[in-house]
């Protein structure tokens, strides 16, 4: 069963435009949700997790249990935000993550 | 080292051959994970070690896949009788402790191509 859905394979925006990367999940329990990012020629790394409720590099993500969503947002995109973004769900215990297929974000100048 | 180290970075092999992929986690991290990433997909969980023991191997696709971590540090993922469908990037990750949700630190991956 598809647990994490990222409906967009590619999202292309202009510098300074708002960004929203969509993530929907399927899980009846209390989810732990994450966004991981992979910049060009770098390794996969944690961007943010929902329980931290913090903003990282201007990005925020709010867990909406009613809509089972965890969309990633940034008000003003920067060129350095261009990367592959993965939404991930931890269902059972620490770090047995289920990843979405990822969304490529391209920020154009 | 400063991060999770994986070797080889690239491995090309023929169908039916045996392959070993190595992971050296961040020093002091007790939890080690293997994930597999096929083209166009996100990483998929394979196996999780807490110390020397495999705490959860439910993601291993079949009995051709096996992993060890004999001294609680370096881990080796072993694939027997490789098939073309095994072609993927194999990612290793470590975290400070297992059983709790924390930051996963990933290696750069080992790209396996089975011809």
Contacts between the chains, C-beta under 8 A, distances in Angstrom:
chain1	res1	chain2	res2	distance
A	4	B	42	7.5
A	32	B	101	4.9
A	36	B	104	7.9
A	43	B	3	7.3
A	43	B	4	7.8
A	43	B	106	4.9
A	43	B	107	6.4
A	43	B	108	5.0
A	43	B	109	7.5
A	44	B	43	7.3
A	44	B	91	7.0
A	44	B	106	4.3
A	45	B	105	7.8
A	45	B	106	6.9
A	46	B	103	4.8
A	46	B	104	6.7
A	49	B	101	7.6
A	49	B	103	8.0
A	51	B	101	8.0
A	86	B	42	5.1
A	86	B	43	7.5
A	88	B	42	7.5
A	90	B	101	5.2
A	93	B	99	5.6
A	93	B	100	7.4
A	93	B	101	7.5
A	94	B	31	7.3
A	94	B	95	7.1
A	94	B	97	7.6
A	94	B	98	5.9
A	94	B	99	5.2
A	94	B	100	4.3
A	94	B	101	4.5
A	94	B	102	6.2
A	95	B	31	6.8
A	95	B	33	6.2
A	95	B	48	7.2
A	95	B	93	7.6
A	95	B	95	5.6
A	95	B	98	7.1
A	95	B	101	6.2
A	95	B	102	6.8
A	95	B	104	5.4
A	96	B	33	7.9
A	96	B	45	5.4
A	96	B	48	6.2
A	96	B	56	6.4
A	97	B	35	8.0
A	97	B	43	7.5
A	97	B	45	6.5
A	97	B	104	7.2
A	98	B	45	7.2
A	99	B	42	3.0
A	99	B	43	5.0
A	99	B	44	7.3
A	100	B	42	5.3
A	101	B	40	6.7
A	101	B	41	5.5
A	101	B	42	5.3
A	102	B	41	7.9
A	102	B	42	5.4
